[in-house]
């Protein structure tokens, strides 16, 4: 797992295609979470208000666990 995380953090995201959450209300669109597909189910996540900060990167397994937890109301 550590090797995969290191690979994700080594990726250059300069050309990443960032997508805002579909749950972000229109009036708040500048203040949302953005996600970029890193391939193989891995993603990068950033706060659209703080694009200067490095995005978090999640393996496919980590992202699936988070997504499933949200769907099941764990958060």
N, C-alpha and C positions, 0 to 999 in steps of 0.2 A: 504494500500500500504506500509506503514512504517513497518508493521509487516513482510510482505513478503521480503522487502529489508533486514531487520535484519536477517531473516532466510538465505538469500543468502550469507550474509557476515559472517555468523556463520559456513558455510560449510568449511570443510577442503579440500583444493584443491591439497594436496600432491600427490594424485593418479589421478588427472584429466588428460584427454587425450587432449592435445593441438594440434590444427590444424592450419597451416598457411593458409593465404588467397590464393585462387587459382589465384588471380590477381597479386600476388607478382612475379616480374620477377625473373627468375632463378638465375641470377648473384647477386641479392639482397636478396636472401633467408634468410640470417641471420638477415636482417633488416626489419622485417615485423610484421604485426599485427597477433596475434594468438588468437583463440577462443576455449573455452571449453564448451561443453554442460553440463548444470547443471540440466537438466530434466525439463519437463513441459514447454519447450520453453524458459526457462531462460538460459542465457549464462554469461560467464566470458570472459573478453577481456584483453590482455596484450601486451606490446611491447616486441618483442623478444630480443631487445638489453638491456632491463632493467628488467630482470626477478626477480631481487631482490625487485622491487617495488610491492606493492599489486595490483592485477588485479582489474579492474572495474567489477562490476556485475550488470546485467540488468534483470529485469523481462521480461516475454514473451511479455507483452504489450509495454514496452519501446523498446525492441529489434525490434519488428515488426514495430514500428513507425520510428525508425532509418533506418531500412532496406528499408522500403517503400520510405522514403525521399531520400535515395541514388538512388534508382531505378527511381525516378521521377525527379532527377537532382537538388534537393534542396541544395546539398552541393557541 
